[in-house]
Structures are given as structure tokens and as C-alpha cells.
């Protein structure tokens, strides 16, 4: 178990994942939390990262920093996605080893799994088939981070663990329509359509792909649980164990926002991976499962959006 006064570095504390972990740590009474903005510590800079770790000597590291985005962003800037994520991972993981970090948690993504993986997706399906092309660069960078953690454990005896969350959402999300993920993008689209009195909203694809969504505060709780209880090099999934079609998700958000217009599906646009449901039995066997339902999470996220819409990203 992590002592309440242990020095904990949350890399990416202003992002969706990192901010939730930071909030939880403070709520749980951890008193020595290290954070740095990108202006104060550029994680792409090898020397600055190494110097930071040597100076601060954190005991624990939550590696939540990453370049993330939806289908459009991944398609337009794949080189940026693989370069920046590889740099962040190699710098933080290697510097953690050099500085003698007791334990590191690396956050991956469900997109690491093959596009046509058997459902629900078990951890052992990693590298068993072809990836979804639309986010291959991001997925490969995350797979590299996983393997790096495993091999540092093998060669150097470190305790670096890797967790694979399903689709995330919640307060602090990115609502920019060009580079956000599906759930916050839908909230913004329906909100704007309602405000401007539009009689329809056009959405990409067919609406048939199914996705699993976990509320960000649930993810943070799972991460802290794993940091305290899990010490295996093998990856572990974090999710809710249930999925929903994009069409059903759109209807749920439409109802929550109170939009009464029509949904039109542009079937000329890509759907992405047909289904991504994680098998979370390994996490449940460890003693943790999610508690926030999708309806409850969407409601909380929309409330946050309304309170912060003038200042949010995008």
C-alpha cells in the first residue's frame, strides 16, 4: 500500500485521466503529490525529464500523459501520435528506472487490441491480429509502452504495471469537434443543435459499432486500486464489462440534452472497429469493479459541460 506521505508523480495531471487521478489522490489524503505543466516540464525532452526525476526522486508514478484524439485527429496526424507518445513513454519509463521509482502505472488503451478480436477482449489477445488502421500509430505507441514496462521488469527488476482502459469520458474531457472522442463530441453536437434550433444532427458512420465507456472517476479509482494491489507484468483491462451501440449512445445523449430533432447517419464516413468490449474478469478477480452507470455518468458530464462550456477546450 502507498503511504499517504509517499512522493507521487502524476504525469499529465491536467488531462482527463491525470486530473481524475490527481483529484482522487487529494480526496484520499495523499499529501505529497508532484505535478508539472507542459510549460514547466516538457515530457518530450529527454534531458529535462531525466533531470526532473533525479532531482525529485518520486516513489510512485502514474503515467497518464499522452497525445490523444478521435478518428479525425488520428487520421490527420498519425506521425505526431506515434512520435509524441513514444517520446513521452520512453522518457518517463527510463527515467523512472534510473531514479529508482518503486512502482509505475502505465495507462494504455483498448485500441491496442486487434480490430477483429473475439469479444469480450481478453488481455491475452494482444498482438494476435491486425490493428484498426485509423488509429494504428497511437495503438503501436501504446503497445511499445507496454512491452517497455514488461522488459524493464524482466531485465532490471522494476515494478512497472500496465492497465488498458475502455473508452473514457467525464468532467474535463475534450469537446473539440475536430479531435475529441465520440461521447463528448455527441454532447457538444446535440447541445449546439438544440441551442441553434437545428432540425437534424448529422453523425458519422452507421451507428452500429459498439463501444464500452467508463466514467473517469471510476477509472481513477481502478488505477489507485491497482497501484496498491497489482504487481504483475501482464496487462490488465479496466472497464465496466458492458457495451452500447453508437446509435444507442446518441439516443441516450440526445434525451439527456433534450434535443428533439432528427439524427442522420452519414454512412459514407468510417465506423472504425466494429466492437470493443473488454473482458474485465481479471480486474474483478483482483477485487475491483466499476460503480457509475452510463446514464449517471452522461448526466454528470453534461452538467459539467454546461457549467464550463465557455472555458472548455475546443
C-alpha positions in Angstrom: 0.0 0.0 0.0 1.2 3.5 -0.8 1.9 5.6 2.3 -0.1 8.8 2.5 3.2 10.8 2.5 4.9 9.0 -0.3 6.1 11.2 -3.2 3.7 10.5 -6.1 4.2 12.0 -9.6 1.1 12.3 -11.8 2.3 12.8 -15.3 -0.4 14.5 -17.3 -2.3 15.9 -14.3 -4.2 18.4 -16.4 -5.6 15.8 -18.9 -8.8 13.8 -18.5 -7.1 10.8 -16.8 -4.4 12.6 -14.9 -6.8 15.2 -13.4 -9.1 12.5 -12.2 -6.2 10.6 -10.5 -5.0 13.8 -9.0 -8.4 14.7 -7.6 -8.8 11.2 -6.1 -5.3 11.2 -4.5 -6.1 14.5 -2.8 -9.5 13.3 -1.7 -7.9 10.1 -0.2 -5.5 12.2 1.8 -2.2 11.7 -0.1 -0.1 14.7 0.8 3.0 14.7 -1.4 1.7 14.8 -5.0 4.1 16.0 -7.7 2.7 17.7 -10.8 4.2 19.7 -13.6 2.6 21.5 -16.5 4.0 21.1 -20.0 5.4 24.6 -19.7 7.4 23.6 -16.6 8.4 20.1 -17.8 8.2 19.0 -21.5 7.9 15.2 -21.3 9.2 15.1 -24.9 12.6 16.4 -23.7 14.9 13.6 -22.7 17.3 15.6 -20.5 14.6 17.7 -18.8 12.7 14.6 -17.8 15.8 12.8 -16.6 16.8 15.9 -14.5 13.4 16.2 -13.0 13.4 12.5 -11.9 16.9 12.7 -10.5 16.1 15.9 -8.5 12.6 14.9 -7.2 13.1 11.1 -6.8 9.3 10.2 -6.8 8.3 6.9 -5.2 5.4 6.3 -7.4 4.4 7.4 -11.0 1.1 7.4 -12.7 1.9 7.8 -16.4 -1.3 9.4 -17.7 0.3 11.8 -20.1 -0.3 11.1 -23.8 -1.3 12.7 -27.1 -4.9 11.5 -27.6 -7.7 12.2 -30.1 -10.6 10.7 -32.0 -10.8 9.2 -35.5 -10.2 12.5 -37.4 -7.2 13.6 -35.3 -5.6 10.1 -35.6 -6.2 10.1 -39.4 -4.8 13.6 -40.0 -1.7 13.4 -37.7 -0.6 9.8 -37.3 3.1 10.7 -37.2 2.5 13.1 -34.4 0.7 10.5 -32.4 3.4 7.8 -32.7 6.3 10.2 -32.2 5.0 12.1 -29.2 3.6 9.1 -27.4 6.8 7.1 -27.9 8.9 10.0 -26.6 6.7 10.5 -23.5 6.8 6.8 -22.7 10.5 6.2 -23.2 11.5 9.3 -21.3 9.2 8.7 -18.3 9.7 4.9 -18.0 13.5 5.1 -18.5 13.9 8.0 -16.1 11.7 6.2 -13.5 14.1 3.2 -13.7 17.2 5.4 -13.4 15.7 7.3 -10.4 14.7 4.1 -8.6 10.9 4.6 -8.7 9.2 1.9 -6.6 6.2 1.5 -8.9 4.9 2.9 -12.1 1.4 2.6 -13.6 1.3 3.0 -17.4 -2.1 3.8 -19.0 -2.6 2.1 -22.3 -5.8 1.9 -24.4 -8.3 -0.6 -25.6 -7.2 0.2 -29.2 -4.1 -1.9 -28.7 -6.2 -5.0 -29.4 -6.8 -6.4 -32.9 -9.6 -4.9 -34.9 -11.5 -8.2 -35.2 -10.6 -9.6 -31.7 -13.0 -12.1 -30.2 -15.4 -10.4 -27.8 -15.2 -9.7 -25.0 -11.5 -8.9 -25.3 -9.2 -10.8 -23.0 -5.7 -9.4 -22.1 -4.0 -12.4 -23.9 -5.5 -11.3 -27.3 -2.8 -8.5 -27.5 -0.7 -8.9 -30.8 -2.9 -11.8 -32.0 -4.2 -9.9 -35.1 -4.2 -6.8 -37.2 -4.9 -3.4 -35.7 -7.6 -0.9 -36.7 -5.9 1.2 -39.4 -7.5 4.5 -38.3 -5.6 4.6 -35.0 -2.7 2.3 -35.7 0.0 4.8 -34.9 -1.4 5.5 -31.5 -2.0 1.8 -30.8 1.5 0.9 -31.8 3.0 3.5 -29.5 0.9 2.2 -26.6 1.9 -1.4 -27.3 5.6 -0.2 -27.2 5.0 1.3 -23.8 3.5 -2.0 -22.5 6.4 -4.0 -23.8 8.9 -1.5 -22.4 7.4 -1.8 -18.9 7.5 -5.6 -19.2 11.1 -5.7 -20.4 12.3 -3.3 -17.7 10.7 -5.5 -15.1 12.4 -8.5 -16.7 15.9 -7.0 -17.1 16.0 -4.5 -14.2 13.6 -5.9 -11.6 11.3 -2.9 -11.7 7.7 -2.9 -10.8 6.0 -1.2 -13.8 2.4 -2.3 -14.4 0.2 -1.5 -17.4 -3.6 -1.0 -17.4 -5.8 -0.9 -20.5 -9.0 1.2 -20.0 -12.0 1.2 -22.3 -13.4 4.4 -23.7 -13.2 7.2 -21.2 -15.4 10.2 -20.5 -16.3 12.7 -17.8 -15.6 16.2 -16.5 -12.5 17.7 -18.1 -13.0 15.9 -21.4 -12.1 17.4 -24.7 -15.2 18.7 -26.5 -13.5 20.0 -29.7 -15.4 18.5 -32.6 -12.2 18.0 -34.7 -10.2 15.9 -32.3 -12.5 14.7 -29.5 -13.7 11.2 -28.8 -17.2 10.1 -29.6 -19.1 10.8 -26.3 -18.0 14.4 -25.7 -18.4 15.1 -29.4 -22.0 13.9 -29.3 -22.7 16.1 -26.2 -21.5 19.2 -28.0 -23.2 18.4 -31.3 -26.6 17.9 -29.7 -26.2 20.9 -27.4 -25.3 23.2 -30.3 -28.1 21.8 -32.4 -30.6 22.4 -29.6 -29.3 25.9 -28.9 -29.4 26.9 -32.6 -32.8 25.3 -33.3 -31.5 22.8 -35.9 -33.9 20.2 -37.1 -31.3 17.5 -37.5 -27.8 16.4 -36.4 -25.5 14.5 -38.9 -23.3 11.8 -37.4 -20.5 9.7 -38.9 -21.0 6.1 -40.0 -23.9 3.7 -39.4 -24.2 3.9 -35.7 -23.9 0.1 -35.4 -20.4 -0.2 -33.8 -20.5 -1.0 -30.1 -18.3 0.6 -27.5 -17.7 0.3 -23.8 -17.5 3.5 -21.7 -16.1 4.0 -18.2 -16.6 7.2 -16.2 -13.3 8.9 -15.5 -13.7 8.9 -11.7 -14.2 5.1 -11.8 -11.1 4.8 -13.9 -9.1 6.8 -11.3 -10.3 4.5 -8.5 -9.3 1.5 -10.5 -5.8 3.0 -11.1 -5.3 3.7 -7.4 -6.6 0.2 -6.6 -4.1 -1.4 -9.0 -1.2 0.7 -7.7 -2.0 -0.6 -4.3 -2.7 -4.2 -5.1 -1.5 -5.3 -8.5 2.2 -6.3 -9.2 2.1 -8.4 -12.4 3.9 -7.5 -15.6 0.9 -8.8 -17.6 -1.5 -6.1 -18.7 -4.9 -5.7 -17.1 -8.1 -4.4 -18.5 -10.2 -1.6 -16.9 -13.8 -1.3 -17.9 -17.4 -1.9 -17.0 -18.0 -5.1 -18.8 -20.9 -3.9 -20.9 -21.1 -2.1 -24.2 -23.6 0.0 -26.2 -24.0 0.8 -29.9 -23.1 4.3 -31.0 -26.7 4.7 -32.1 -28.0 3.9 -28.6 -25.4 6.2 -27.1 -26.5 9.0 -29.4 -30.1 8.5 -28.4 -29.1 8.5 -24.7 -27.3 11.8 -25.0 -30.0 13.3 -27.2 -32.5 12.5 -24.5 -30.3 13.9 -21.7 -29.8 17.2 -23.5 -33.5 17.4 -24.5 -32.9 17.7 -28.3 -36.0 16.9 -30.3 -34.6 16.9 -33.8 -33.6 14.0 -36.1 -30.4 12.1 -36.2 -29.0 11.5 -39.7 -26.2 9.0 -40.3 -23.6 9.7 -43.0 -22.8 6.2 -44.0 -20.0 7.3 -46.3 -17.9 8.0 -43.3 -15.9 5.3 -41.5 -17.2 3.4 -38.5 -13.9 2.2 -37.1 -13.6 -1.0 -35.2 -17.0 -2.8 -35.2 -16.9 -3.7 -31.5 -14.7 -3.2 -28.4 -15.8 -4.8 -25.2 -13.2 -5.6 -22.7 -13.2 -8.8 -20.6 -12.8 -7.3 -17.1 -12.9 -10.6 -15.2 -9.3 -10.4 -14.2 -9.8 -7.0 -12.6 -13.0 -8.3 -10.8 -11.0 -11.3 -9.5 -8.5 -8.8 -8.1 -11.4 -7.2 -6.1 -12.5 -4.1 -8.0 -15.4 -3.3 -10.3 -17.0 0.0 -11.6 -20.0 1.6 -9.9 -21.1 4.5 -12.0 -23.7 3.7 -14.7 -23.6 5.2 -18.2 -26.8 7.2 -17.6 -25.4 8.6 -14.4 -22.0 9.4 -16.0 -23.6 11.1 -19.0 -25.7 13.3 -16.7 -22.7 14.3 -14.7 -20.6 15.0 -17.8 -23.3 17.1 -19.4 -23.8 19.1 -16.1 -20.0 19.8 -16.1 -20.2 20.8 -19.8 -22.9 23.3 -19.1 -21.0 24.8 -16.2 -17.7 25.1 -18.1 -18.8 25.4 -21.8 -17.3 28.9 -22.1 -13.9 27.8 -20.9 -13.5 24.2 -22.0 -11.0 23.0 -24.6 -12.4 23.4 -28.1 
